[in-house]
Amino acid sequence: RIRDVRNLRVWSPTVDAKEYTAKIDAQGGINLPTSGRRLVLRGQTLAQVESLLRKELRRDLREADVTVTLRELRTMTLTVLGEAFMPGSYQVPAVATLFNAIYMFGGPTENGSLRRIELRRNDGTKRTFDLYKFLVYGESQQDVPLQPGDTIFIPPVESRVTVQGEVGRPAIYESLPSERLKQILGFAGSVKPTGVSQRISHSTVAPGQGLK
């Protein structure tokens, strides 16, 4: 597996600019070329890496600054299972995130869930992600960096709700067992000023019968 190789350009008001090559080890860390101290950079963006390096370098060099560029980028294996549009095994860049991967394999199928996407780690842990929270409310914590050996599992949809009438975004929405009408209306953009929220009608259709 190719490891990340980063070019560091370091300078300060009292030291001329110098360039260093720093390799990311298997644990996601590097040794600072100026002091030898080890920093763990796994899962961080380039901007976050530069900020951390700048802080550490200023322990040794007054007003030190740094820019970071990538020379080589390692890849890692990702497995996609379940109701995915293109399930299978993928080689993805080490900087890939959950959303990058979902875009790459085409997302869930028509029967796949957007709200109970499972990210399974090699250590046996599992996290569940709700893309509605990102798509509707912009909750960026629904996107996370991937790790080698991760598996993304898309379960089937359990329940859907059709929202029609005077709402901001009439459509068919996936619903979770714990959700109430207010939350579904929130996904639909709430009731328009032209709507009457005191007269909302609700009907339930038995599975397999479809809407009439």
Secondary structure, 3 states (H helix, E strand, C coil): CCCCEEEEEEEECCEEEEEEEEECCCCCEEECCCCCCEEECCCCCHHHHHHHHHHHHCCCCCCCEEEEEEEECCEEEEEEEECECCCEEEEEECCCEHHHHHHHCCCECCCECCCCEEEECCCCCEEEECHHHHHHHCCHHHCCECCCCCEEEECECCCEEEECCCECCCEEEECCCCCCHHHHHHHCCCECCCCCHHHCCCCCCCCCCCCC
